[in-house]
Amino acid sequence: MTIKNLISFTFLGLLFAAGCKKDKNNGAEKIVNEGINIEQEKEAILETLNNETTAAFQRDYQAWTKNWVHDPSITKTYIDFPENTFTESIGWNEISQFVKTFIEEHPEPEPMPELLNEINVRLYGNGAWVTYEQQDSLRGLKRETRLMEKVDGEWKIAGMQTTIYGFVQNQ
């Protein structure tokens, strides 16, 4: 066998191996995504978010708790630019107590914002990263990021970051 033939066979072998590897990876990606109905998961996440919002604005603490992961590693952060305030709660006990105290101190329901019908979702197995904007009648424009986890077949909130921008002034 000549060196030219040896190089040719080696080159062809490498191409074949690279092609096999690529096909194998594509097949694995298809298997991972085959069992997930993205639209169905998005609708289930949307339902959890709207249920949590409704419970919070209606001051229904018990209903509100059903939408959250009860774990010491979850977080809830509010940044309110018009009020120049920042709050951060870490862990279910702290978040739960913060909301419970808020509801006790402000028991009257607030006007409901328009419920969400459009969210951006990135699914990661039993987790999801969600972003959206919402217009609140009392606070104005809010941008939210939610970390979601699927627990016992249901989507729950595992992290929340809300930035309140207030009402935009037309100039």
CYANA upper distance limits for C-alpha pairs under 8 A (distance plus 0.5 A):
  1 MET  CA      5 ASN  CA      6.79
  1 MET  CA      6 LEU  CA      7.24
  2 THR  CA      6 LEU  CA      6.76
  3 ILE  CA      7 ILE  CA      6.61
  4 LYS  CA      8 SER  CA      6.68
  5 ASN  CA      9 PHE  CA      6.59
  6 LEU  CA     10 THR  CA      6.57
  7 ILE  CA     11 PHE  CA      6.48
  8 SER  CA     12 LEU  CA      6.58
  9 PHE  CA     13 GLY  CA      6.46
 10 THR  CA     14 LEU  CA      6.70
 11 PHE  CA     15 LEU  CA      6.76
 12 LEU  CA     16 PHE  CA      6.61
 13 GLY  CA     17 ALA  CA      6.61
 14 LEU  CA     18 ALA  CA      6.55
 15 LEU  CA     19 GLY  CA      6.57
 16 PHE  CA     20 CYS  CA      6.71
 17 ALA  CA     21 LYS  CA      6.70
 18 ALA  CA     22 LYS  CA      6.72
 19 GLY  CA     23 ASP  CA      6.80
 20 CYS  CA     24 LYS  CA      6.60
 21 LYS  CA     25 ASN  CA      6.77
 22 LYS  CA     26 ASN  CA      6.76
 23 ASP  CA     27 GLY  CA      6.60
 24 LYS  CA     28 ALA  CA      6.85
 25 ASN  CA     29 GLU  CA      6.83
 26 ASN  CA     30 LYS  CA      6.79
 27 GLY  CA     31 ILE  CA      6.81
 28 ALA  CA     32 VAL  CA      6.79
 29 GLU  CA     33 ASN  CA      6.77
 30 LYS  CA     34 GLU  CA      6.23
 31 ILE  CA     35 GLY  CA      7.87
 32 VAL  CA     36 ILE  CA      8.35
 36 ILE  CA     41 GLU  CA      8.28
 37 ASN  CA     41 GLU  CA      6.78
 38 ILE  CA     42 LYS  CA      6.57
 38 ILE  CA    123 LEU  CA      8.35
 39 GLU  CA     43 GLU  CA      6.67
 40 GLN  CA     44 ALA  CA      6.80
 41 GLU  CA     45 ILE  CA      6.69
 42 LYS  CA     46 LEU  CA      6.58
 42 LYS  CA    121 VAL  CA      7.25
 43 GLU  CA     47 GLU  CA      6.66
 44 ALA  CA     48 THR  CA      6.93
 44 ALA  CA    154 GLU  CA      8.30
 44 ALA  CA    155 TRP  CA      7.31
 45 ILE  CA     49 LEU  CA      6.76
 45 ILE  CA    148 MET  CA      8.30
 45 ILE  CA    155 TRP  CA      6.33
 45 ILE  CA    156 LYS  CA      8.40
 46 LEU  CA     50 ASN  CA      6.63
 46 LEU  CA    116 LEU  CA      7.49
 46 LEU  CA    117 ASN  CA      7.72
 46 LEU  CA    119 ILE  CA      7.93
 47 GLU  CA     51 ASN  CA      6.49
 48 THR  CA     52 GLU  CA      6.61
 48 THR  CA     67 ASN  CA      6.64
 48 THR  CA    155 TRP  CA      7.05
 48 THR  CA    156 LYS  CA      7.28
 49 LEU  CA     53 THR  CA      6.71
 49 LEU  CA     67 ASN  CA      8.24
 49 LEU  CA    116 LEU  CA      8.38
 49 LEU  CA    157 ILE  CA      8.49
 50 ASN  CA     54 THR  CA      6.50
 50 ASN  CA    115 LEU  CA      6.48
 50 ASN  CA    116 LEU  CA      6.96
 51 ASN  CA     55 ALA  CA      6.60
 51 ASN  CA     64 TRP  CA      8.04
 51 ASN  CA     67 ASN  CA      7.83
 52 GLU  CA     56 ALA  CA      6.64
 52 GLU  CA     63 ALA  CA      8.04
 52 GLU  CA     64 TRP  CA      5.77
 52 GLU  CA     67 ASN  CA      6.30
 53 THR  CA     57 PHE  CA      6.64
 53 THR  CA     64 TRP  CA      8.41
 53 THR  CA    115 LEU  CA      8.43
 54 THR  CA     58 GLN  CA      6.41
 54 THR  CA    112 MET  CA      7.56
 55 ALA  CA     59 ARG  CA      6.37
 55 ALA  CA     60 ASP  CA      5.37
 55 ALA  CA     61 TYR  CA      7.30
 55 ALA  CA     63 ALA  CA      6.20
 55 ALA  CA     64 TRP  CA      5.46
 56 ALA  CA     60 ASP  CA      6.66
 56 ALA  CA     61 TYR  CA      7.47
 56 ALA  CA     64 TRP  CA      6.52
 57 PHE  CA    109 PRO  CA      6.03
 57 PHE  CA    110 GLU  CA      5.69
 57 PHE  CA    111 PRO  CA      7.50
 57 PHE  CA    112 MET  CA      6.61
 58 GLN  CA    108 GLU  CA      8.27
 58 GLN  CA    109 PRO  CA      5.13
 58 GLN  CA    110 GLU  CA      7.12
 58 GLN  CA    112 MET  CA      8.44
 59 ARG  CA    103 ILE  CA      6.32
 59 ARG  CA    107 PRO  CA      6.78
 59 ARG  CA    108 GLU  CA      7.63
 59 ARG  CA    109 PRO  CA      6.17
 60 ASP  CA     64 TRP  CA      6.63
 61 TYR  CA     65 THR  CA      6.77
 61 TYR  CA     99 VAL  CA      8.15
 61 TYR  CA    100 LYS  CA      6.97
 61 TYR  CA    103 ILE  CA      7.81
 62 GLN  CA     66 LYS  CA      7.41
 63 ALA  CA     67 ASN  CA      7.97
 64 TRP  CA     68 TRP  CA      8.07
 65 THR  CA     96 SER  CA      7.97
 66 LYS  CA    156 LYS  CA      8.45
 67 ASN  CA    155 TRP  CA      8.21
 67 ASN  CA    156 LYS  CA      5.61
 67 ASN  CA    157 ILE  CA      6.63
 68 TRP  CA    156 LYS  CA      5.41
 68 TRP  CA    157 ILE  CA      5.04
 68 TRP  CA    158 ALA  CA      6.80
 69 VAL  CA     74 ILE  CA      7.86
 69 VAL  CA     92 TRP  CA      7.89
 69 VAL  CA    149 GLU  CA      8.08
 69 VAL  CA    151 VAL  CA      8.30
 69 VAL  CA    156 LYS  CA      6.09
 69 VAL  CA    157 ILE  CA      6.26
 69 VAL  CA    158 ALA  CA      5.83
 70 HIS  CA     74 ILE  CA      8.31
 70 HIS  CA     91 GLY  CA      8.35
 70 HIS  CA     92 TRP  CA      5.57
 70 HIS  CA     93 ASN  CA      8.38
 71 ASP  CA     91 GLY  CA      6.55
 71 ASP  CA     92 TRP  CA      5.75
 72 PRO  CA     90 ILE  CA      7.61
 72 PRO  CA     91 GLY  CA      4.33
 72 PRO  CA     92 TRP  CA      5.85
 72 PRO  CA     93 ASN  CA      7.69
 73 SER  CA     90 ILE  CA      7.14
 73 SER  CA     91 GLY  CA      5.52
 73 SER  CA     92 TRP  CA      7.99
 74 ILE  CA     90 ILE  CA      6.45
 74 ILE  CA     91 GLY  CA      5.41
 74 ILE  CA     92 TRP  CA      6.84
 74 ILE  CA    158 ALA  CA      5.62
 74 ILE  CA    159 GLY  CA      5.89
 75 THR  CA     88 GLU  CA      7.80
 75 THR  CA     89 SER  CA      6.25
 75 THR  CA     90 ILE  CA      5.04
 75 THR  CA     91 GLY  CA      6.48
 75 THR  CA     92 TRP  CA      8.33
 75 THR  CA     95 ILE  CA      7.97
 75 THR  CA    158 ALA  CA      7.41
 75 THR  CA    159 GLY  CA      5.29
 75 THR  CA    160 MET  CA      6.78
 76 LYS  CA     88 GLU  CA      6.24
 76 LYS  CA     89 SER  CA      5.70
 76 LYS  CA     90 ILE  CA      7.05
 76 LYS  CA     95 ILE  CA      7.29
 76 LYS  CA    159 GLY  CA      6.24
 76 LYS  CA    160 MET  CA      5.16
 76 LYS  CA    161 GLN  CA      6.41
 77 THR  CA     86 PHE  CA      7.97
 77 THR  CA     87 THR  CA      6.19
 77 THR  CA     88 GLU  CA      4.87
 77 THR  CA     89 SER  CA      6.92
 77 THR  CA    160 MET  CA      6.60
 77 THR  CA    161 GLN  CA      5.18
 77 THR  CA    162 THR  CA      6.69
 78 TYR  CA     85 THR  CA      8.42
 78 TYR  CA     86 PHE  CA      6.10
 78 TYR  CA     87 THR  CA      5.69
 78 TYR  CA     88 GLU  CA      6.96
 78 TYR  CA    161 GLN  CA      6.48
 78 TYR  CA    162 THR  CA      5.36
 78 TYR  CA    163 THR  CA      6.51
 78 TYR  CA    164 ILE  CA      8.14
 79 ILE  CA     84 ASN  CA      8.29
 79 ILE  CA     85 THR  CA      6.57
 79 ILE  CA     86 PHE  CA      5.13
 79 ILE  CA     87 THR  CA      7.22
 79 ILE  CA    161 GLN  CA      8.41
 79 ILE  CA    162 THR  CA      6.67
 79 ILE  CA    163 THR  CA      5.23
 79 ILE  CA    164 ILE  CA      6.61
 80 ASP  CA     84 ASN  CA      6.17
 80 ASP  CA     85 THR  CA      5.68
 80 ASP  CA     86 PHE  CA      6.76
 80 ASP  CA    163 THR  CA      6.44
 80 ASP  CA    164 ILE  CA      5.14
 80 ASP  CA    165 TYR  CA      7.15
 80 ASP  CA    166 GLY  CA      8.49
 81 PHE  CA     85 THR  CA      7.20
 81 PHE  CA    163 THR  CA      8.07
 81 PHE  CA    164 ILE  CA      6.54
 81 PHE  CA    165 TYR  CA      6.13
 81 PHE  CA    166 GLY  CA      7.80
 82 PRO  CA    164 ILE  CA      7.99
 82 PRO  CA    165 TYR  CA      6.97
 82 PRO  CA    166 GLY  CA      6.40
 89 SER  CA     94 GLU  CA      6.35
 89 SER  CA     95 ILE  CA      5.86
 89 SER  CA     98 PHE  CA      8.20
 90 ILE  CA     94 GLU  CA      6.57
 90 ILE  CA     95 ILE  CA      6.97
 91 GLY  CA     95 ILE  CA      6.70
 92 TRP  CA     96 SER  CA      6.22
 93 ASN  CA     97 GLN  CA      6.55
 94 GLU  CA     98 PHE  CA      6.57
 95 ILE  CA     99 VAL  CA      6.79
 96 SER  CA    100 LYS  CA      6.53
 97 GLN  CA    101 THR  CA      6.46
 98 PHE  CA    102 PHE  CA      6.64
 99 VAL  CA    103 ILE  CA      6.62
100 LYS  CA    104 GLU  CA      6.70
101 THR  CA    105 GLU  CA      6.60
102 PHE  CA    106 HIS  CA      6.41
103 ILE  CA    107 PRO  CA      5.66
111 PRO  CA    137 SER  CA      7.35
111 PRO  CA    138 LEU  CA      8.29
112 MET  CA    136 ASP  CA      8.11
112 MET  CA    137 SER  CA      8.13
113 PRO  CA    134 GLN  CA      7.96
113 PRO  CA    135 GLN  CA      6.84
113 PRO  CA    136 ASP  CA      5.49
113 PRO  CA    137 SER  CA      6.72
114 GLU  CA    134 GLN  CA      8.09
114 GLU  CA    135 GLN  CA      7.69
114 GLU  CA    136 ASP  CA      8.23
116 LEU  CA    134 GLN  CA      7.86
118 GLU  CA    132 TYR  CA      7.83
119 ILE  CA    130 VAL  CA      7.21
119 ILE  CA    131 THR  CA      6.55
119 ILE  CA    132 TYR  CA      5.62
120 ASN  CA    130 VAL  CA      6.00
120 ASN  CA    131 THR  CA      5.72
120 ASN  CA    132 TYR  CA      6.79
121 VAL  CA    128 ALA  CA      7.05
121 VAL  CA    129 TRP  CA      6.28
121 VAL  CA    130 VAL  CA      5.13
121 VAL  CA    131 THR  CA      7.31
122 ARG  CA    128 ALA  CA      5.93
122 ARG  CA    129 TRP  CA      5.68
122 ARG  CA    130 VAL  CA      7.05
123 LEU  CA    127 GLY  CA      6.50
123 LEU  CA    128 ALA  CA      4.86
123 LEU  CA    129 TRP  CA      7.10
124 TYR  CA    128 ALA  CA      6.04
124 TYR  CA    129 TRP  CA      8.47
126 ASN  CA    149 GLU  CA      6.21
126 ASN  CA    150 LYS  CA      5.53
126 ASN  CA    151 VAL  CA      8.44
127 GLY  CA    147 LEU  CA      7.85
127 GLY  CA    148 MET  CA      6.02
127 GLY  CA    149 GLU  CA      4.98
127 GLY  CA    150 LYS  CA      6.72
128 ALA  CA    147 LEU  CA      6.45
128 ALA  CA    148 MET  CA      5.49
128 ALA  CA    149 GLU  CA      6.98
129 TRP  CA    145 THR  CA      7.78
129 TRP  CA    146 ARG  CA      6.55
129 TRP  CA    147 LEU  CA      5.43
129 TRP  CA    148 MET  CA      6.83
130 VAL  CA    145 THR  CA      6.10
130 VAL  CA    146 ARG  CA      5.57
130 VAL  CA    147 LEU  CA      6.85
130 VAL  CA    148 MET  CA      7.97
131 THR  CA    143 ARG  CA      7.95
131 THR  CA    144 GLU  CA      6.13
131 THR  CA    145 THR  CA      5.01
131 THR  CA    146 ARG  CA      6.92
132 TYR  CA    143 ARG  CA      6.42
132 TYR  CA    144 GLU  CA      6.05
132 TYR  CA    145 THR  CA      7.33
133 GLU  CA    141 LEU  CA      7.56
133 GLU  CA    142 LYS  CA      6.14
133 GLU  CA    143 ARG  CA      4.94
133 GLU  CA    144 GLU  CA      6.71
134 GLN  CA    141 LEU  CA      6.48
134 GLN  CA    142 LYS  CA      5.76
134 GLN  CA    143 ARG  CA      6.95
134 GLN  CA    144 GLU  CA      8.38
135 GLN  CA    139 ARG  CA      8.29
135 GLN  CA    140 GLY  CA      5.86
135 GLN  CA    141 LEU  CA      5.19
135 GLN  CA    142 LYS  CA      6.68
136 ASP  CA    140 GLY  CA      5.28
136 ASP  CA    141 LEU  CA      6.73
136 ASP  CA    142 LYS  CA      7.56
139 ARG  CA    164 ILE  CA      7.44
139 ARG  CA    165 TYR  CA      8.34
139 ARG  CA    166 GLY  CA      5.80
139 ARG  CA    167 PHE  CA      7.58
140 GLY  CA    164 ILE  CA      7.67
140 GLY  CA    165 TYR  CA      7.16
140 GLY  CA    166 GLY  CA      4.65
140 GLY  CA    167 PHE  CA      5.02
140 GLY  CA    168 VAL  CA      8.17
141 LEU  CA    164 ILE  CA      6.52
141 LEU  CA    165 TYR  CA      5.84
141 LEU  CA    166 GLY  CA      5.76
141 LEU  CA    167 PHE  CA      6.68
141 LEU  CA    168 VAL  CA      8.23
142 LYS  CA    162 THR  CA      7.11
142 LYS  CA    163 THR  CA      6.08
142 LYS  CA    164 ILE  CA      4.95
142 LYS  CA    165 TYR  CA      6.51
142 LYS  CA    166 GLY  CA      7.87
143 ARG  CA    162 THR  CA      6.35
143 ARG  CA    163 THR  CA      5.78
143 ARG  CA    164 ILE  CA      7.09
143 ARG  CA    165 TYR  CA      8.47
144 GLU  CA    160 MET  CA      7.66
144 GLU  CA    161 GLN  CA      6.18
144 GLU  CA    162 THR  CA      5.03
144 GLU  CA    163 THR  CA      6.88
145 THR  CA    159 GLY  CA      8.48
145 THR  CA    160 MET  CA      6.33
145 THR  CA    161 GLN  CA      5.69
145 THR  CA    162 THR  CA      7.08
146 ARG  CA    157 ILE  CA      7.21
146 ARG  CA    158 ALA  CA      7.89
146 ARG  CA    159 GLY  CA      5.96
146 ARG  CA    160 MET  CA      5.10
146 ARG  CA    161 GLN  CA      6.99
147 LEU  CA    157 ILE  CA      6.55
147 LEU  CA    158 ALA  CA      5.80
147 LEU  CA    159 GLY  CA      5.16
147 LEU  CA    160 MET  CA      6.91
148 MET  CA    155 TRP  CA      6.79
148 MET  CA    156 LYS  CA      6.02
148 MET  CA    157 ILE  CA      5.15
148 MET  CA    158 ALA  CA      5.77
148 MET  CA    159 GLY  CA      7.42
149 GLU  CA    155 TRP  CA      6.08
149 GLU  CA    156 LYS  CA      5.89
149 GLU  CA    157 ILE  CA      6.93
149 GLU  CA    158 ALA  CA      6.70
150 LYS  CA    154 GLU  CA      5.66
150 LYS  CA    155 TRP  CA      4.82
150 LYS  CA    156 LYS  CA      6.60
151 VAL  CA    155 TRP  CA      6.72
151 VAL  CA    156 LYS  CA      7.21
